[in-house]
Amino acid sequence: MEHFVAWIAGSVTARFSGNPGVKKWLDRGVGTAFVGFGIKLATSHR
C-alpha cells in the first residue's frame, strides 16, 4: 500500500510541478505532513 501511495504522489508531483501555484500548495502539504509526523514521533511512548 505504501508503494502505491508513493507512486501516486510522484505522479501527481510530476504532472503539476510546472505550475507554480500548485507546486506551492504541494510543498505546503508535504511540509505539514512532515511536521505532523514529527509531532507524532515526539509524543509517542515506547
Buried (B, 14 or more C-beta within 10 A) or exposed (E): EEEEEEEEEEEEBEEBEEEEEBEEEBEEEEEEEEEEEEEEEEEEEE
